Amino acid sequence: MGDSNVFDWVCANLEEATSFSAIEARGTVRIALKKSGLDAAGINAAQMQVVVKRVLPDELARRGIDGGQDTCDAIAMQLKDQRFDAEAKEDRPEDIFARLGN
């Protein structure tokens, strides 16, 4: 299972807003998720918004990024307006078995 669309979106926006490379942005977000008890594959937009607001600013400060709180606030604000189709429908066991039967 790959990373969620919301994870990819946040990482791309963090890379754009900071001096981070793609690897640095993804690694920093992964660390914030790990500290929150979440993972990149299963995170949804609501969970990510909390991580971006509450955990990610400290991670940016540890990495010498000035204005990390403002950066995270801006990303969180944009995040709430995004729609991630993969989250629109959670697979229920019945849905999975129905697809397997077809």
Secondary structure, DSSP 4 states (H G I P E B T S, - for coil): ----HHHHHHHHHHHHHSS--HHHHHHHHHHHHHHTT--TTT--HHHHHHHHHHTHHHHHHHTT-TTHHHHHHHHHHHHTT---HHHHSPPPHHHHHHHHH-
